[in-house]
C-alpha cells in the first residue's frame, strides 16, 4: 500500500511562488504514473501536471503552462510542483496522485495524498 505525504502549501501573494512536495512511502511508487491535481472552492477536481520518474516526460494543464514545473526525484520517491507567477485562480487544495494507469485515468487502485492548501491573495 502506498502512502503519499504532501507538503509545501501555504499563503502567498499573487505573483509569488511555492514549491509543493509529494513523498511516497515505498520504492514501489516507481510502478505508478504521477500527477498533480487541484480543487478550487466550488469547483471540480482538475488536472494540473504529470511527470514520469525519469523526469524526461511532463505535461501540464493549459492554465498552468509556463508557470508551473513538475519535477521528480526517484531516489527520494518524491515528486514536486514548482509554482511560479501564482494567480488568484490558483487557489485551492492540491493533491498528489499515484496512478495505476495513466494520470488522467481514474481507477480504484490509484493513491491520493491528503492534499495541501494553496491560498493566493492580492
C-alpha distances in whole Angstrom, upper triangle without the diagonal:
4,7,10,13,16,20,23,25,28,32,34,37,38,38,36,32,29,26,22,19,16,14,10,9,8,11,9,10,13,12,12,15,15,18,19,21,23,24,28,30,31,29,26,23,25,23,24,23,21,21,20,19,22,23,26,25,25,26,27,28,32,32,31,32,34,33,29,27,24,23,20,20,18,19,17,14,16,18,21,23,27,29,33,35,34,35,36,34,31,30,27,23,21,18,15,13,11,13,12,16,18,18,21,19,17,15,13,10,10,9,11,13,15,18,21,24,27,31,33,37,41
4,7,10,13,17,20,21,25,28,30,34,34,34,32,29,25,22,19,16,12,10,7,6,6,9,8,7,11,11,10,13,12,15,16,18,20,22,25,27,29,27,24,21,22,21,21,20,18,18,17,16,19,20,23,22,22,23,24,25,29,29,27,29,31,29,25,24,20,19,17,17,15,16,14,11,12,14,17,20,23,25,29,32,30,32,32,31,27,27,24,20,18,14,12,10,8,11,11,15,17,16,19,18,16,14,13,10,9,7,9,10,12,15,18,21,24,27,30,34,37
4,7,10,13,17,18,22,25,27,31,31,32,29,26,23,20,16,13,10,8,6,5,8,11,11,9,13,14,12,14,13,14,15,16,18,20,23,25,27,26,23,20,21,20,20,19,18,18,18,17,20,21,24,23,22,24,24,25,29,28,26,28,30,28,24,23,19,19,17,16,16,16,14,11,11,13,16,18,21,23,27,30,28,30,30,29,25,24,21,18,16,13,10,10,9,13,14,17,18,17,19,19,17,16,15,12,11,7,8,7,9,12,15,18,21,25,27,31,34
4,6,10,13,15,18,22,24,27,28,28,26,22,19,16,12,10,6,6,5,6,9,12,12,9,13,14,12,13,11,12,12,13,15,17,20,23,25,23,21,18,19,17,17,16,15,15,16,15,19,19,22,21,20,21,21,22,25,25,23,25,26,24,20,19,16,16,14,14,14,15,12,10,9,10,12,14,18,19,23,26,24,26,26,25,22,21,18,15,12,9,7,8,8,12,14,17,17,15,18,18,17,17,16,14,11,7,7,5,7,9,11,15,18,21,24,27,31
4,7,10,12,15,19,21,25,26,26,23,20,17,14,11,8,5,5,6,8,11,14,15,12,16,17,15,16,13,13,13,14,15,17,20,22,24,23,22,19,19,18,18,17,17,17,18,17,20,20,23,23,21,22,22,23,26,25,23,25,26,23,20,19,16,16,14,15,15,16,12,11,9,10,11,13,16,18,22,25,23,25,25,24,21,20,17,14,12,10,8,11,11,15,18,20,20,18,20,21,20,20,19,17,15,11,9,6,7,8,9,13,15,19,22,25,29
4,7,8,12,16,17,21,22,22,20,17,13,11,7,5,4,6,9,11,14,16,17,14,17,19,17,16,13,12,11,12,13,15,17,19,22,21,20,17,17,16,15,15,15,16,18,17,20,19,22,21,19,20,19,20,23,22,19,22,23,20,17,16,14,14,14,14,16,17,13,12,9,9,9,11,13,15,18,21,19,21,21,21,17,16,14,11,9,8,7,10,12,16,19,21,20,17,20,21,20,21,20,19,16,12,10,6,7,6,6,10,12,16,18,22,25
4,6,9,13,15,18,20,20,17,14,10,9,6,5,7,9,12,14,17,19,20,18,20,22,20,19,16,15,13,14,14,16,18,19,23,22,22,19,19,18,16,16,17,18,20,19,22,20,23,23,21,21,20,21,24,22,19,22,22,19,16,16,15,14,15,15,17,18,14,14,11,11,10,10,12,13,16,19,17,20,20,20,16,15,14,11,10,10,10,14,16,19,22,24,23,20,22,24,23,24,24,23,20,16,13,10,10,8,6,9,10,14,16,19,23
4,7,10,11,15,16,17,13,11,7,6,4,6,9,11,15,17,20,22,23,20,22,24,22,21,17,16,13,15,14,16,17,19,23,22,22,19,19,18,16,16,18,18,21,20,22,20,23,23,20,21,19,20,23,20,18,20,20,17,14,14,14,14,15,16,19,19,16,16,13,12,9,9,10,11,13,16,14,17,17,18,14,14,13,11,10,11,12,16,18,21,25,26,25,21,23,26,25,27,27,26,22,19,16,13,12,10,7,9,9,12,14,17,20
4,7,9,13,14,15,12,10,7,7,6,9,11,14,17,20,23,24,25,22,24,26,23,22,18,16,13,13,12,13,14,16,19,19,19,17,17,17,15,16,18,19,22,22,25,22,25,24,21,21,19,19,21,19,16,19,20,16,14,15,15,16,18,19,22,23,19,19,16,14,12,10,11,10,13,15,12,14,14,15,12,10,10,8,8,10,12,16,19,22,25,27,25,22,23,25,24,26,26,26,22,19,16,13,12,9,5,5,5,8,10,14,17
4,7,10,12,14,11,10,8,10,9,12,15,17,21,23,26,28,29,26,28,30,27,26,22,20,16,16,14,15,14,16,19,20,21,19,19,20,17,19,21,23,26,26,28,25,28,27,24,24,22,21,23,20,18,21,21,17,16,18,18,19,21,22,25,26,23,23,19,18,15,13,13,12,14,15,12,14,13,15,12,10,10,10,11,14,16,19,23,25,29,30,29,25,26,28,27,29,30,29,26,23,19,16,15,12,8,6,5,6,9,11,14
4,7,10,12,10,10,9,12,12,16,18,21,24,27,30,31,33,29,31,33,30,29,25,22,19,18,16,16,14,15,19,20,21,20,20,21,19,21,24,25,28,29,31,28,30,29,26,26,23,22,23,20,18,21,21,17,17,19,20,22,24,25,28,29,26,26,22,21,18,16,15,13,13,14,11,12,11,13,11,9,11,12,13,16,19,22,26,28,32,33,31,27,28,31,30,32,32,32,29,26,22,19,18,15,11,8,6,5,6,8,11
4,7,8,6,7,8,11,13,16,19,22,26,29,31,33,34,30,32,34,31,29,25,23,19,19,16,17,16,17,20,21,23,21,21,21,19,20,23,25,28,29,30,27,29,29,25,25,22,21,22,18,17,19,19,15,15,17,19,21,24,25,29,30,27,27,23,21,18,15,13,11,11,10,8,10,10,12,11,10,12,14,14,18,20,24,27,29,33,34,31,28,28,31,31,33,34,34,30,28,24,22,20,17,13,11,8,6,5,6,9
4,6,6,8,10,14,16,20,23,26,29,32,35,36,37,33,35,37,34,31,28,25,21,21,18,19,17,18,21,21,24,23,22,23,20,22,25,27,30,31,32,29,31,30,27,26,22,22,22,18,17,19,18,15,16,19,21,23,26,28,31,33,30,30,26,24,20,17,15,12,11,10,8,8,8,12,11,11,14,16,17,21,23,26,30,32,36,36,33,30,30,33,33,36,37,37,33,31,27,25,24,20,17,14,11,8,5,5,5
4,5,9,11,15,17,20,23,27,30,33,35,36,37,33,34,36,33,30,27,24,20,20,17,18,16,17,20,20,22,22,20,21,18,20,24,26,29,30,32,28,29,28,25,23,20,19,19,15,14,17,16,12,14,17,20,22,26,28,31,33,30,30,27,24,20,17,15,11,10,7,5,5,6,10,9,10,14,16,17,21,23,26,29,31,35,35,32,28,28,32,32,35,36,36,33,31,27,25,24,21,18,15,11,9,6,6,6
4,7,10,14,16,20,23,26,29,33,35,35,36,33,33,35,32,30,26,23,20,20,19,20,18,20,23,22,24,23,21,21,18,19,23,24,28,29,30,26,27,26,23,22,19,19,18,15,13,15,13,10,12,15,18,21,24,26,30,31,29,29,26,23,19,16,13,10,7,4,5,6,9,12,11,12,16,18,18,21,23,26,29,31,35,34,31,28,28,32,32,35,37,37,33,31,28,26,26,22,19,17,13,12,9,9,9
4,7,11,13,17,20,23,27,30,32,33,34,31,31,34,31,28,25,22,19,20,18,20,18,20,23,23,24,23,21,21,18,19,22,23,26,27,28,25,26,26,23,22,19,19,19,16,14,16,14,11,12,14,17,19,22,24,27,29,26,27,23,21,17,14,11,8,6,6,6,8,11,13,11,12,15,17,17,20,21,25,27,30,33,33,31,27,28,31,32,35,36,35,31,29,26,24,24,20,17,15,12,11,8,10,10
4,7,10,13,17,20,23,26,29,29,31,27,28,30,27,25,22,19,16,17,16,18,18,20,24,23,24,22,20,19,16,16,19,20,23,24,25,21,23,23,20,20,17,18,18,16,13,15,13,9,9,11,14,15,18,20,24,25,23,23,19,17,13,10,8,5,4,6,6,10,12,14,11,12,14,16,14,17,18,22,24,27,30,31,28,25,26,29,29,32,33,32,29,26,23,21,21,18,15,14,10,11,10,12,13
4,6,10,13,16,20,23,25,26,27,24,25,27,25,23,19,17,14,15,14,17,17,19,23,22,22,20,19,18,15,15,17,18,21,21,23,20,22,22,19,19,17,18,19,16,13,15,15,11,10,11,12,13,16,18,21,22,20,20,16,14,10,8,6,5,7,9,8,12,13,15,11,12,13,13,12,14,15,19,21,24,28,28,26,22,24,27,27,29,30,29,26,23,20,18,18,15,11,11,9,10,10,13,15
4,7,10,13,17,20,22,22,24,21,22,24,22,20,16,15,12,14,14,17,18,21,24,23,23,20,19,17,14,13,15,15,18,18,19,17,19,19,17,17,16,17,19,17,14,16,15,12,9,9,10,10,12,14,17,19,16,16,12,10,7,6,4,6,8,12,11,15,16,17,13,14,14,14,11,13,13,16,19,21,25,26,24,20,22,25,25,27,28,27,23,21,18,16,16,14,11,12,10,13,13,17,19
4,7,10,13,17,19,20,21,18,19,21,19,17,14,12,10,12,12,15,16,19,22,21,20,17,17,15,12,12,14,14,16,16,19,16,19,19,16,17,15,17,19,17,14,16,17,14,11,10,9,10,11,13,16,17,14,14,10,8,5,5,6,8,11,14,13,16,17,17,13,13,13,11,9,10,9,13,15,18,22,23,21,18,20,22,22,24,25,23,20,17,15,12,13,10,8,10,9,13,14,18,21
4,6,10,13,15,16,18,15,16,19,17,16,12,12,10,13,14,17,19,22,24,23,22,19,18,16,14,13,13,13,15,14,17,15,18,18,16,17,17,18,21,20,17,19,19,17,13,12,10,9,10,10,13,14,11,10,7,6,4,7,9,11,15,18,17,19,21,20,17,17,16,13,10,10,9,12,13,17,20,22,20,17,20,22,21,23,23,22,18,15,13,10,12,11,9,12,13,16,18,21,24
4,7,10,12,13,15,11,13,16,13,13,10,10,9,12,13,16,19,22,24,23,21,18,17,16,14,13,13,12,14,13,16,15,18,18,16,17,17,19,22,21,18,20,21,19,15,14,11,10,9,10,12,13,10,8,5,5,6,9,12,14,18,21,19,22,23,22,18,18,16,13,10,9,6,9,10,14,17,19,18,15,18,19,19,20,20,18,15,12,10,8,10,9,10,13,14,18,20,24,27
4,7,9,10,12,10,12,15,13,14,11,12,13,15,17,20,23,25,28,26,24,21,21,19,18,16,15,14,14,13,16,15,19,19,18,20,20,22,25,25,22,23,24,22,18,17,14,12,10,10,10,11,7,6,4,7,9,12,15,17,21,24,23,25,26,26,22,22,20,17,14,12,9,11,11,14,17,19,19,17,20,21,20,21,21,18,15,12,11,9,11,12,13,16,18,21,24,27,30
4,6,8,9,7,10,12,11,12,11,12,14,16,18,21,24,26,29,27,25,21,21,19,19,17,15,14,14,12,16,16,20,19,19,21,21,23,27,26,24,25,26,25,21,19,16,14,11,11,10,11,8,5,6,9,11,14,18,20,24,27,26,28,29,28,24,24,22,18,16,13,10,10,9,13,14,17,18,16,19,20,19,18,18,15,13,10,10,9,12,13,15,19,20,24,26,30,33
4,7,8,8,11,13,13,15,14,16,17,19,21,24,27,29,31,30,27,24,25,23,22,21,19,18,17,15,18,19,23,23,22,24,25,27,30,30,28,29,30,28,25,23,19,18,15,13,12,12,10,8,9,12,15,18,21,24,27,31,29,32,32,31,28,27,25,21,19,16,13,13,12,15,16,19,20,19,22,22,21,20,19,16,14,11,12,11,13,16,17,21,23,27,29,33,36
4,5,6,9,10,11,14,14,17,18,21,24,26,29,32,34,32,29,26,26,24,24,22,19,18,16,14,17,18,21,22,22,24,26,28,31,31,29,30,31,30,26,24,20,18,15,13,11,11,10,7,10,13,16,20,23,26,29,32,31,34,35,33,30,30,27,24,21,18,15,14,12,14,15,18,19,19,22,22,21,20,19,15,15,12,14,14,17,19,20,24,26,30,32,36,39
4,5,6,9,10,13,13,17,19,22,25,28,31,33,35,33,31,27,27,24,24,21,18,16,14,11,14,16,19,20,20,23,25,27,31,31,29,29,30,29,26,23,19,17,13,11,8,8,9,6,10,13,16,20,23,26,29,33,32,34,36,34,31,31,29,26,23,20,16,15,12,15,15,17,19,18,22,22,22,21,20,17,16,14,16,16,19,21,22,26,28,31,33,37,40
4,5,6,8,11,12,16,18,21,24,27,30,33,34,32,29,26,26,23,23,21,18,16,14,12,14,17,19,19,20,23,24,27,30,31,29,29,31,30,26,24,20,18,15,14,11,12,12,9,12,14,18,21,24,27,30,34,33,35,36,34,31,31,29,26,23,19,16,14,11,12,12,14,16,16,20,19,19,18,17,13,13,12,15,16,19,21,23,27,28,32,34,38,41
4,5,6,8,9,12,15,17,21,23,27,30,31,29,26,22,22,20,20,17,14,13,11,9,13,14,17,17,17,19,21,23,27,27,25,26,27,26,23,20,16,15,12,11,9,11,10,7,9,11,14,17,20,23,27,30,29,31,32,31,27,28,25,22,19,16,12,11,7,9,10,13,14,13,17,17,17,16,16,12,11,10,12,13,16,18,20,23,25,29,31,34,37
4,5,8,9,13,16,19,22,25,29,32,33,31,28,24,23,20,20,17,14,12,9,7,10,12,14,14,16,18,20,23,26,27,25,25,27,26,22,20,16,14,11,10,7,10,11,8,10,11,15,18,21,24,27,30,30,32,34,32,28,29,27,24,21,18,14,13,9,11,11,13,13,14,17,17,18,17,18,15,13,13,15,16,20,21,22,26,27,30,32,36,39
4,7,10,13,17,19,23,25,29,32,33,30,27,24,23,20,21,18,14,13,10,9,12,14,16,15,16,19,21,23,27,28,26,26,28,28,24,22,18,17,14,14,11,14,14,11,13,14,17,20,23,26,29,32,31,33,35,33,29,30,28,25,22,19,15,13,9,9,8,10,11,12,16,15,16,15,16,12,11,12,15,17,20,21,24,27,28,32,34,37,40
4,6,10,13,15,19,22,25,28,29,27,23,20,19,16,17,15,11,10,8,9,12,13,15,14,14,16,18,20,23,25,23,23,25,25,21,19,15,15,12,14,12,15,15,11,12,12,15,17,21,23,26,29,28,30,31,29,26,27,24,22,19,15,12,9,5,5,6,7,8,9,12,12,12,12,13,10,9,9,12,14,18,18,21,24,25,29,30,34,37
4,7,11,13,17,20,23,26,27,24,21,18,17,13,14,11,8,7,6,8,11,11,13,11,11,12,14,16,20,21,20,20,22,22,18,16,13,13,11,13,12,16,16,12,12,11,14,15,18,20,24,26,25,27,29,26,23,25,22,20,17,14,11,8,6,5,7,7,6,6,10,10,12,12,14,12,10,10,12,14,18,18,20,23,23,27,28,32,35
4,7,10,14,17,20,23,25,22,19,16,14,11,11,9,6,6,6,8,11,11,13,11,10,11,12,14,18,19,17,17,19,19,15,13,10,10,9,12,11,15,14,11,10,8,10,11,15,17,20,23,22,24,25,23,20,21,19,17,13,11,7,6,5,6,9,10,8,6,10,11,12,14,15,13,10,10,10,11,15,14,16,19,20,23,25,28,31
4,7,10,14,17,20,22,19,16,13,11,8,8,6,4,6,9,11,14,12,14,12,9,9,10,11,15,15,14,15,17,16,13,12,8,10,10,13,14,17,16,13,11,9,10,9,13,14,18,20,19,20,22,19,16,18,16,14,10,8,6,5,7,8,11,11,9,6,9,11,12,14,16,15,11,11,10,11,14,13,14,16,17,20,21,25,28
4,7,11,13,17,19,16,14,10,9,6,5,5,6,9,12,14,16,14,16,14,11,11,9,10,14,13,12,13,16,14,11,11,8,11,12,15,16,19,17,15,12,9,9,8,11,12,15,17,16,17,18,16,13,14,12,10,7,6,5,6,9,11,14,15,12,9,10,13,13,16,17,17,13,12,10,10,12,10,11,13,13,16,18,21,24
4,7,10,14,15,12,10,7,6,5,5,7,9,12,15,17,20,18,20,17,14,12,10,10,13,12,11,14,17,15,12,13,12,14,16,19,20,23,21,18,16,13,12,10,13,13,16,18,16,16,17,14,11,12,10,8,6,5,6,7,11,12,15,16,13,10,10,12,12,15,17,17,13,12,10,10,12,9,11,12,12,15,17,20,23
4,6,10,12,9,9,6,5,7,7,10,12,15,19,21,23,21,23,20,17,15,12,11,14,12,12,15,17,15,13,15,14,17,18,21,23,25,23,21,18,15,14,12,14,13,16,17,14,14,14,11,9,9,6,5,4,6,9,10,14,15,19,19,17,13,13,15,15,18,19,19,16,15,11,11,12,8,9,9,9,12,14,17,20
4,7,8,6,6,4,6,9,10,13,16,19,22,24,27,25,26,24,20,18,16,13,16,13,14,17,20,18,16,18,18,20,22,25,26,29,26,24,21,19,17,15,17,16,18,19,15,15,13,11,9,8,5,5,7,8,12,13,17,18,21,21,19,16,15,17,16,19,19,21,17,16,13,13,12,9,10,10,10,12,14,17,20
4,6,5,7,7,8,11,12,15,18,22,25,27,30,27,29,26,22,20,17,14,16,13,14,18,20,18,16,19,19,22,24,27,29,32,29,27,24,21,19,17,18,16,18,17,14,12,10,8,8,6,4,6,9,11,15,17,20,21,25,25,23,19,18,20,19,22,23,24,21,20,17,16,15,12,12,10,9,10,11,14,17
4,6,8,10,12,15,15,19,22,25,28,30,33,31,32,30,26,24,21,18,19,16,18,21,23,21,20,23,23,26,28,30,32,35,32,30,27,24,23,20,21,19,21,20,16,14,12,10,10,8,6,8,12,14,18,19,23,24,27,27,26,22,21,23,21,24,25,26,23,22,19,18,16,14,13,11,11,11,12,14,17
4,7,10,12,16,17,21,23,27,30,32,35,33,34,31,28,25,22,19,20,17,19,23,25,23,22,25,25,28,30,33,34,37,34,32,29,27,25,23,24,22,24,23,19,17,14,12,13,11,10,11,14,16,20,21,24,25,28,28,26,23,21,23,21,24,24,26,24,23,20,20,18,16,17,14,15,14,16,17,20
4,7,8,12,14,18,20,24,27,29,32,30,31,28,24,22,19,16,17,15,17,20,23,21,20,23,23,26,28,31,32,35,32,30,27,25,23,21,22,20,22,22,18,16,14,11,12,11,9,11,13,14,17,18,22,22,25,24,23,19,17,19,18,21,22,24,21,21,18,19,18,15,16,15,15,15,16,18,21
4,6,10,12,16,18,22,25,27,30,28,29,26,23,20,17,14,16,15,17,20,23,21,20,22,21,25,26,29,30,33,31,28,26,23,22,20,22,20,23,23,20,18,17,13,13,13,11,11,12,13,15,16,19,19,21,21,19,16,14,16,14,17,19,21,18,18,16,17,16,14,16,15,16,17,18,21,24
4,7,9,13,15,18,21,23,26,24,26,23,19,17,15,12,15,14,15,18,21,19,17,19,18,21,22,25,26,29,27,24,22,19,19,17,19,18,21,21,18,18,17,13,12,12,10,9,9,9,12,12,15,15,18,18,16,13,11,13,12,15,17,18,15,15,12,14,14,12,14,14,14,16,18,21,24
4,6,10,12,16,19,22,24,22,23,20,16,14,11,9,11,10,11,14,17,16,15,16,16,19,20,24,25,28,26,24,21,18,17,15,17,16,18,19,17,16,16,12,11,12,10,11,10,10,12,12,15,15,18,17,15,12,10,12,12,16,18,19,16,16,14,15,16,13,15,15,14,16,17,20,23
4,6,8,12,15,18,20,18,19,16,13,10,8,6,10,10,10,12,15,15,12,14,13,16,17,21,22,25,24,21,19,15,15,13,15,14,17,18,16,17,17,14,12,14,12,12,10,10,10,10,13,13,16,15,12,9,8,11,12,15,18,18,15,15,13,14,16,14,15,16,15,18,18,22,24
4,7,11,14,17,19,16,17,14,11,9,6,5,8,8,7,9,12,11,9,10,9,13,15,19,20,23,22,20,17,13,12,9,12,11,13,15,13,14,15,13,10,12,12,12,9,9,10,11,14,14,18,17,14,10,10,14,15,18,20,20,17,16,14,15,16,13,14,14,13,16,16,20,22
4,7,11,13,15,12,13,11,7,6,4,6,10,10,8,9,12,11,8,8,7,10,12,16,17,20,19,17,15,11,10,8,11,11,14,16,15,16,18,16,13,15,15,14,11,11,10,10,12,13,16,15,12,9,10,13,15,18,20,20,16,16,14,15,17,15,15,16,16,18,19,22,25
4,7,10,12,10,11,8,5,5,7,9,13,14,12,12,14,14,11,10,7,9,10,14,15,18,17,15,13,10,10,10,12,14,17,19,19,20,22,20,17,19,18,17,13,12,10,9,10,10,13,12,9,7,9,12,14,16,19,18,14,14,14,15,18,16,17,19,18,22,22,26,28
4,7,8,6,8,6,4,7,9,12,15,17,14,14,15,15,12,10,6,7,7,11,11,15,15,13,11,8,9,10,13,15,18,20,20,22,25,23,20,22,21,19,15,14,11,11,11,11,14,13,11,9,12,14,16,18,20,18,15,15,15,16,19,18,19,21,20,24,24,28,30
4,5,5,7,6,7,10,13,16,19,20,18,17,19,19,16,13,9,9,7,10,9,13,14,12,11,9,12,13,16,18,21,24,24,26,28,26,23,25,24,22,18,16,13,12,11,11,13,12,10,10,13,15,17,18,20,18,15,16,16,17,21,20,21,24,24,27,28,31,34
4,5,8,9,10,13,16,19,22,23,21,20,21,21,17,14,11,9,6,7,6,10,11,9,9,8,11,14,16,19,22,25,25,28,30,29,25,27,25,23,20,18,14,13,11,12,14,14,13,13,16,18,19,20,22,19,16,16,17,17,21,21,22,24,25,28,29,33,35
4,5,7,10,14,17,20,23,24,21,20,21,21,18,15,12,9,7,8,7,11,13,11,12,11,13,15,17,20,23,26,27,29,32,30,27,29,28,26,22,21,17,17,15,16,17,17,15,15,19,20,22,23,25,22,20,20,21,21,24,24,25,27,27,30,31,34,37
4,6,7,11,14,17,20,21,18,17,17,17,15,11,8,6,6,8,9,12,13,12,11,9,11,12,14,17,19,22,23,26,28,27,24,26,25,24,20,19,16,16,15,16,18,18,16,15,18,20,22,23,26,23,20,20,20,20,23,22,23,25,24,27,28,31,33
4,7,10,13,17,19,21,18,16,17,18,16,12,10,9,9,12,12,15,17,16,15,13,14,15,16,19,20,23,24,27,30,28,25,28,27,26,23,21,19,18,17,18,19,18,16,16,18,21,23,25,27,25,22,22,23,23,26,25,25,27,27,30,29,33,35
4,7,11,14,16,18,16,14,15,17,14,11,10,10,10,13,14,17,18,17,16,13,14,14,16,18,20,22,23,25,28,26,23,26,25,24,21,20,17,16,16,15,17,16,13,13,15,17,20,22,25,23,20,21,21,22,25,24,24,26,25,28,28,32,33
4,7,11,13,15,13,11,12,13,11,8,7,8,10,14,15,18,18,17,15,12,12,11,13,15,17,19,20,22,24,22,19,22,22,21,17,17,15,14,15,15,17,16,13,11,13,16,18,21,24,22,19,19,19,20,23,21,21,23,22,25,24,28,30
4,7,9,12,10,9,11,12,10,9,8,11,13,17,18,22,21,19,17,14,14,12,14,14,16,18,18,20,22,20,17,20,20,20,17,16,15,14,15,15,18,16,12,10,11,15,17,20,23,22,19,20,19,20,23,20,21,22,21,23,23,26,28
4,6,8,7,6,9,10,8,8,8,12,14,18,20,23,23,21,18,15,13,11,12,12,14,15,15,16,18,16,14,17,17,17,14,15,14,14,16,16,19,17,14,11,11,15,17,21,24,23,20,20,18,19,21,19,19,20,18,20,20,23,25
4,5,6,6,10,11,9,11,11,15,18,21,23,26,25,23,21,17,16,13,14,13,14,15,14,15,16,14,12,15,15,16,14,15,15,15,17,17,20,19,15,12,11,15,17,21,23,23,20,20,19,20,21,18,19,19,17,19,18,22,23
4,6,5,9,10,10,12,14,18,20,24,26,29,28,27,24,20,18,15,16,14,15,14,14,14,16,13,13,16,17,18,17,18,18,19,21,21,24,22,18,16,15,18,20,24,27,27,24,24,22,23,24,22,21,21,19,20,19,21,23
4,6,9,9,9,12,14,18,21,25,27,30,28,27,24,20,18,14,14,12,12,12,11,10,12,9,9,13,14,16,14,16,18,19,22,22,25,24,20,17,16,20,21,25,27,28,24,24,22,22,23,20,19,18,16,17,15,18,19
4,6,5,6,9,11,14,18,21,24,27,25,24,21,17,15,11,11,9,9,9,9,10,12,10,9,12,14,15,13,15,16,18,20,21,24,23,20,17,16,20,21,25,27,27,24,23,21,20,22,18,17,17,14,16,14,17,19
4,5,6,8,11,14,17,21,23,26,26,24,21,18,15,12,12,10,10,11,12,13,16,14,12,16,17,19,16,18,18,19,21,22,25,23,20,17,17,21,23,26,29,28,25,25,23,23,24,21,21,20,18,19,18,20,21
4,6,8,11,14,18,21,24,26,26,25,22,18,16,13,11,10,9,9,11,13,16,15,14,17,19,20,18,20,20,22,24,24,28,26,23,20,20,24,26,29,32,31,28,27,25,25,26,23,22,21,19,20,18,20,21
4,7,10,13,17,20,23,26,24,24,20,17,14,10,8,6,5,6,8,10,13,13,11,14,16,18,15,18,18,20,23,24,27,26,23,20,21,24,26,29,31,30,27,26,23,23,24,20,19,18,15,16,14,17,18
4,7,10,14,17,20,22,21,20,17,13,10,7,6,4,6,8,9,11,14,14,11,14,15,15,13,15,15,17,19,20,24,23,20,17,18,22,23,26,28,27,23,22,20,19,20,17,16,16,14,16,14,18,19
4,6,10,13,16,19,18,17,14,11,8,6,5,7,8,11,12,15,18,17,14,17,17,17,14,15,14,16,18,19,22,22,19,16,18,21,23,25,27,26,22,21,20,19,21,18,17,18,16,18,18,21,23
4,7,11,13,16,15,14,11,7,6,5,6,9,11,15,15,18,20,19,15,18,17,17,13,13,11,13,14,16,19,19,16,13,16,19,20,22,24,23,19,18,17,16,18,16,16,17,16,19,19,23,25
4,7,10,12,12,11,9,6,5,6,8,11,14,17,18,21,23,22,19,21,20,19,15,15,12,14,14,16,19,19,17,15,18,21,22,24,25,23,20,19,17,17,19,18,17,19,18,21,22,25,27
4,6,9,9,8,6,4,6,9,11,14,17,21,21,24,26,25,21,23,22,20,17,15,12,13,13,15,17,18,16,15,18,20,21,22,24,21,18,17,17,16,19,18,18,21,20,24,24,28,31
4,6,6,6,5,6,8,12,13,17,20,23,24,27,29,28,24,26,25,23,19,18,14,15,14,17,19,20,19,18,21,23,24,25,26,23,20,18,18,17,20,20,19,22,22,26,27,30,33
4,5,5,6,8,11,15,17,20,23,27,27,30,32,31,27,28,27,24,21,19,15,15,14,16,17,19,18,17,21,22,23,23,24,21,19,17,18,18,21,21,21,25,25,29,30,33,36
4,6,8,10,13,17,19,22,25,29,29,32,34,33,29,30,29,26,23,21,18,18,16,19,20,22,22,21,25,26,26,26,27,23,21,20,20,19,22,23,23,26,27,30,31,35,38
4,5,8,11,15,17,20,23,27,26,30,31,31,27,27,26,23,20,18,15,16,15,18,20,22,22,20,24,25,25,25,25,22,20,18,18,16,19,19,19,23,23,27,29,32,35
4,7,10,14,17,20,23,27,26,29,30,29,26,26,24,22,18,16,13,13,11,14,16,18,18,17,21,21,21,21,22,18,16,14,15,14,17,17,18,22,23,26,28,32,35
4,7,10,13,16,19,23,22,25,27,26,22,23,21,19,15,13,10,12,11,14,17,19,18,16,19,21,21,21,22,19,16,14,14,12,15,15,15,18,19,23,24,28,31
4,7,10,13,16,20,19,22,24,23,19,20,19,17,13,12,9,10,10,13,16,17,16,14,17,19,19,21,22,19,16,14,13,12,15,14,14,17,17,21,22,26,28
4,6,9,13,16,16,19,21,20,16,17,17,15,11,11,9,12,13,16,19,20,18,15,18,20,21,23,24,22,18,16,14,13,15,13,12,15,14,18,19,22,25
4,6,10,13,12,15,17,17,13,14,14,13,10,11,10,12,14,17,20,21,18,15,17,20,21,23,24,23,19,17,15,14,15,13,12,13,12,15,16,19,22
4,6,10,10,14,16,16,13,15,15,15,12,14,13,16,18,20,24,24,22,18,20,23,24,27,28,27,23,21,19,17,18,16,14,14,12,15,15,18,20
4,7,7,10,13,13,9,12,13,14,11,14,14,17,20,22,26,25,23,19,20,24,24,27,29,28,24,22,20,18,19,16,13,13,10,12,11,15,16
4,5,9,12,13,11,13,15,16,15,17,18,21,23,25,29,29,26,23,23,27,28,31,32,32,28,26,24,22,22,19,17,16,12,13,11,14,15
4,6,10,11,10,12,15,17,16,19,21,23,26,28,31,31,28,25,25,29,29,33,34,34,30,29,26,24,24,21,18,17,13,13,10,12,12
4,7,8,6,9,12,14,14,17,19,22,25,26,30,30,27,23,24,27,27,31,32,32,28,27,23,22,22,18,15,13,10,10,7,9,10
4,5,5,8,11,14,14,18,20,23,26,28,31,31,28,24,24,27,28,31,33,33,29,28,25,23,23,19,17,14,11,9,6,8,9
4,5,6,10,13,14,18,21,23,27,28,32,32,29,25,25,28,28,31,32,33,29,28,25,23,22,18,16,13,10,8,5,6,7
4,5,8,12,13,16,19,21,25,26,29,29,26,23,21,25,25,28,30,30,27,26,22,22,21,17,16,13,10,9,8,9,11
4,6,9,10,13,16,18,22,23,27,26,24,20,20,23,23,26,27,28,24,23,20,18,18,14,13,10,8,8,7,10,12
4,7,9,13,16,18,22,24,27,28,25,22,21,24,23,26,27,28,24,23,19,18,16,13,11,8,5,5,5,8,12
4,6,10,13,16,19,21,25,25,23,19,19,21,20,23,24,25,21,19,16,14,13,10,8,6,5,6,9,12,15
4,7,10,13,17,19,22,23,21,18,18,20,18,21,21,22,18,16,12,11,9,6,5,4,6,8,11,15,18
4,7,10,14,16,19,20,18,15,15,18,17,19,20,20,16,14,10,9,9,5,5,6,7,10,13,16,20
4,6,10,12,16,17,16,12,13,15,14,16,16,16,12,10,7,6,7,4,7,9,11,14,17,20,24
4,7,10,13,15,14,10,12,14,13,15,15,14,11,8,6,5,8,7,9,12,13,17,19,23,26
4,6,10,11,10,7,10,11,10,11,12,11,7,6,5,7,10,10,13,15,17,20,22,26,29
4,7,9,9,8,11,11,10,10,11,9,6,5,6,9,12,13,16,19,20,24,26,30,33
4,5,6,5,8,8,7,8,10,7,5,7,9,12,15,16,18,21,23,26,28,32,35
4,7,8,10,8,8,7,9,6,5,8,11,14,18,19,22,25,26,30,32,35,38
4,6,8,6,8,7,10,9,8,11,14,17,20,21,23,26,27,30,32,36,38
4,5,5,8,9,13,12,10,12,14,17,20,20,22,25,25,28,30,33,36
4,6,7,10,13,12,9,11,11,14,17,16,19,21,21,25,26,29,32
4,6,10,13,13,11,13,13,16,18,18,20,21,22,25,26,29,32
4,7,10,11,9,12,13,16,19,19,22,24,24,27,29,32,35
4,7,8,7,10,11,14,17,17,20,22,24,26,28,32,35
4,5,6,9,11,15,17,18,22,24,26,29,31,35,38
4,6,8,11,14,16,18,22,24,27,30,32,35,39
4,7,10,13,16,18,21,24,27,30,32,36,39
4,7,10,13,15,18,21,23,26,29,32,36
4,7,10,12,15,18,21,24,27,30,34
4,7,8,12,15,17,20,23,27,30
4,5,9,12,15,18,21,24,28
4,7,10,13,16,20,23,27
4,7,10,13,16,19,23
4,7,10,13,16,20
4,6,10,13,17
4,7,10,13
4,6,10
4,7
4
